[in-house]
Amino acid sequence: MGVLEELLNQGETFSFGGDAEQENFRMPVRRAGIASGRPMVTQVPQQTIIPQASPQTPFVAGQRAGVPTAKAQFDITIKRLSPVNASGQSIDTTLNEDLQVILFQSSQIKGHYKKSLSYSGNATYVGVDGGNIINPFVQLPNYRFDGHRFIYYTRVQRDNTSYFAYHTILITCPQIDYTSLLSALESDIIRINYIKYFVPSATESVQFNKRFEFIETSQFGKKSNDAVPVLSNIKSNDFKDRLIEIPVNFYVDKTKGLLLDIAPELIDKEIVLSLFVDYTNRQSI
């Protein structure tokens, strides 16, 4: 079974009276525990009426009546880790600037996304680690390696000592191995029609002001960027301090991806992008 088939076939079988059963139909997806990163996916029948959330009610992804129907839904989690030294030990230093990550766009992995990134800050971008440590001197213990790590470094000078501080952003997918998903998108195509953009709390809502762009880089290096006006999608019944729902129409394949700037206020905090897919063209096996 291919990676996209695995996503499409997640969920439970529901009974519709008598002995009739139906599964894997076009519907929103309701998930519990989104902030915890647990791989819990439960499909909700399209005809089920689910009350809209109120500010006093904990939000559950997929519960809003206006969410378009979807064949599949999965989450991408993004976490900017505290800086460490080459031995993986936490160090007392800060980098008060945004760092960039790119989701998908698997054609740029071998080049470490250097043609697609537009970072120009004070750190030095090392590259992306997709499970194989690209710098044997960088140790990041206690983190799962089934995703991608975008690694930057800065030089720290303390008294007469100089050393490197490594700043890492970790990307994972709770439902399925992220690197396997990227491999599938070397040949497959998906269309994302809805995004739920979560931050942990109101304190980190500054992240909604940061760059959020659909990008494409051709095999000849031609680049195109399409900025998404995240804040313009706030609605009166959204949780303005931790969630924005974004209707989109974006095809993802090996040349296309999503670029985000991650704010320093999000260090050791988890961003969740809940992505709804309404179209797939599966060619991988």
C-alpha positions in Angstrom: 0.0 0.0 0.0 1.4 3.5 -0.9 1.7 6.4 1.5 -1.3 8.2 0.1 -3.4 5.1 0.2 -2.5 4.7 3.8 -3.7 8.3 4.5 -6.9 7.7 2.6 -7.7 4.5 4.4 -7.2 5.8 8.0 -10.2 6.0 10.3 -13.0 3.8 11.5 -16.0 2.0 10.0 -19.4 3.6 10.8 -22.8 2.0 11.0 -25.8 3.8 9.4 -28.6 1.7 10.8 -29.3 -1.9 10.4 -26.3 -3.9 9.2 -25.3 -1.4 6.5 -21.8 0.0 6.9 -19.8 2.6 5.0 -16.2 3.8 5.2 -13.7 6.2 3.6 -16.2 8.6 2.1 -15.7 12.3 1.4 -16.1 14.1 4.7 -14.5 16.4 7.2 -12.3 14.7 9.8 -12.7 15.1 13.5 -9.6 14.6 15.6 -8.9 14.6 19.3 -5.7 15.7 21.0 -4.3 17.8 18.2 -2.0 19.8 20.4 -0.4 16.7 21.8 0.7 15.4 18.4 -1.0 12.0 19.0 -1.8 10.2 15.7 -5.6 10.0 16.3 -7.7 10.3 13.3 -11.5 9.7 13.4 -13.7 10.2 10.4 -17.1 11.9 11.0 -20.0 11.2 8.6 -20.7 14.1 6.3 -24.4 14.2 7.2 -23.7 14.5 11.0 -24.4 18.0 12.3 -21.7 19.2 14.6 -22.3 22.4 16.6 -19.9 25.2 15.9 -17.3 25.9 18.6 -17.7 28.8 21.1 -14.8 30.5 22.9 -15.7 28.5 26.0 -15.6 25.2 24.2 -12.3 23.4 23.5 -11.7 23.3 19.7 -11.7 20.0 17.8 -10.4 20.0 14.2 -13.0 19.5 11.6 -16.1 20.5 13.7 -17.0 23.6 11.8 -19.9 23.2 9.4 -18.3 25.2 6.6 -15.2 23.0 6.2 -15.0 21.6 2.7 -15.3 17.9 2.2 -12.0 16.0 2.1 -10.7 12.6 1.0 -7.9 12.8 3.7 -6.5 14.9 6.4 -3.1 14.9 8.1 -1.1 17.1 10.4 2.3 18.6 10.0 4.0 19.6 13.2 6.7 22.2 13.3 8.9 22.8 16.4 11.8 25.2 16.8 14.1 23.6 19.4 16.2 25.3 22.0 19.8 26.0 20.9 22.4 23.3 21.7 26.1 22.9 21.3 27.8 20.2 19.1 27.3 17.7 21.9 23.6 18.3 22.1 23.7 20.1 25.4 21.4 23.1 25.9 23.3 26.4 26.0 22.3 29.8 27.2 22.1 31.8 24.0 19.3 33.4 22.0 18.7 34.1 18.3 16.0 36.8 18.2 15.0 36.4 14.6 12.8 34.3 12.4 14.2 31.0 10.9 12.8 29.5 7.7 11.5 26.0 6.9 10.0 24.5 3.8 7.4 21.7 3.7 7.2 19.2 0.8 9.0 20.2 -2.5 10.9 16.9 -2.4 12.9 17.8 -5.6 14.9 20.3 -3.5 16.0 17.9 -0.7 19.3 16.9 -2.2 20.2 20.5 -2.5 19.0 21.1 1.0 16.4 23.6 -0.2 19.1 26.2 -0.8 17.5 27.3 -4.1 14.1 27.8 -2.4 15.0 29.4 0.9 15.2 33.2 1.1 16.7 33.4 4.6 19.2 36.3 5.1 19.6 36.6 8.9 22.5 36.4 11.2 22.7 32.6 11.4 24.3 30.3 8.9 22.1 27.7 7.3 23.6 24.3 7.4 21.1 22.2 5.6 18.2 19.8 6.1 18.6 16.4 7.8 16.0 13.8 6.7 17.0 11.2 9.2 20.7 11.0 8.3 22.8 13.3 10.4 24.4 15.8 7.9 27.0 17.0 10.4 28.4 14.1 12.6 29.4 16.7 15.2 25.8 17.7 15.8 24.0 15.4 18.3 20.3 16.0 19.0 19.3 13.3 21.5 15.7 12.4 22.5 14.1 13.6 19.2 12.5 11.3 16.7 14.2 11.2 13.3 11.3 10.2 11.1 10.9 13.8 9.9 13.2 16.7 8.7 15.5 18.9 10.7 16.4 22.3 9.3 19.7 23.2 11.0 21.2 26.7 11.4 24.2 27.7 13.6 25.6 30.9 15.1 29.1 31.5 16.6 29.0 32.3 20.4 31.8 34.1 22.1 32.1 33.7 25.8 35.2 35.1 27.6 38.0 33.5 25.7 35.9 30.7 24.4 34.2 30.5 21.0 31.8 27.7 20.0 28.9 27.0 17.7 25.2 27.1 18.8 22.9 25.0 16.6 19.3 26.1 16.0 17.1 23.4 14.7 13.5 23.2 13.5 11.9 19.8 13.6 9.2 18.8 11.1 7.1 15.6 11.7 3.8 14.1 10.7 2.0 12.2 13.5 -0.1 10.1 11.2 2.6 8.8 8.8 6.3 9.0 8.3 7.1 12.4 6.9 10.0 11.3 4.8 7.9 8.5 3.3 5.3 11.1 2.3 7.9 13.2 0.6 9.1 10.1 -1.3 5.5 9.5 -2.5 5.3 13.1 -3.7 8.2 12.5 -6.1 5.6 11.0 -8.4 2.2 11.6 -6.7 0.1 14.8 -6.6 -2.3 16.0 -3.9 -4.4 19.1 -3.7 -4.9 20.8 -0.4 -8.2 22.7 -0.1 -8.2 23.7 3.6 -5.6 24.4 6.3 -6.2 24.8 10.0 -3.2 26.7 11.4 -2.7 26.2 15.2 -0.4 27.8 17.7 -0.2 26.6 21.4 -1.7 29.7 23.0 -2.4 33.4 22.6 1.2 34.2 23.6 2.5 32.6 20.4 -0.1 34.2 18.1 2.6 36.5 16.8 3.4 33.5 14.5 0.3 34.4 12.4 2.1 37.6 11.3 5.0 35.6 9.8 5.6 34.7 6.2 3.4 31.9 4.9 3.9 31.2 1.2 3.2 28.6 -1.4 6.3 28.2 -3.5 7.5 26.4 -6.6 11.0 25.8 -7.9 11.4 24.3 -11.3 14.1 21.9 -12.3 15.9 24.8 -14.0 15.8 26.9 -10.9 12.9 29.3 -11.8 11.1 30.3 -8.6 7.6 31.6 -7.9 6.1 32.6 -4.6 2.4 33.1 -3.7 2.0 34.7 -0.3 -1.0 33.6 1.8 -2.7 36.4 3.8 -3.1 34.5 6.9 -4.6 37.2 9.1 -7.2 38.1 6.5 -8.8 34.7 7.1 -9.8 35.5 10.7 -13.6 35.0 11.1 -15.8 36.1 14.0 -16.3 32.6 15.3 -12.6 31.6 15.0 -10.3 31.3 18.0 -8.4 34.3 17.0 -5.7 33.7 19.6 -4.6 30.2 18.6 -6.3 29.1 15.3 -6.9 30.4 11.8 -8.7 28.4 9.1 -7.5 29.1 5.6 -9.4 27.9 2.5 -6.8 27.3 -0.3 -6.5 25.5 -3.6 -2.9 24.3 -3.8 -1.4 21.4 -5.6 1.6 19.7 -4.0 4.1 17.7 -6.0 7.9 17.4 -6.0 8.4 21.0 -7.2 5.8 22.7 -5.0 5.9 23.4 -1.3 5.1 25.7 1.6 7.6 28.2 3.1 7.2 29.5 6.7 9.1 31.9 8.9 9.2 30.5 12.4 9.3 33.2 15.2 11.7 33.1 18.1 8.7 33.2 20.4 7.9 29.6 19.3 11.1 28.0 20.7 10.1 24.6 22.2 6.5 25.3 21.2 4.7 23.2 18.6 2.9 24.7 15.5 0.3 22.4 13.9 -0.9 22.6 10.3 -3.9 20.4 9.8 -4.1 19.8 6.0 -7.2 18.7 4.2 -6.8 16.9 0.9 -9.7 16.8 -1.7 -7.8 15.4 -4.7 -5.0 12.8 -5.2 -3.3 11.5 -8.3 -1.5 8.4 -7.1 1.2 6.9 -9.2 3.5 5.4 -6.6 3.1 1.8 -5.4 
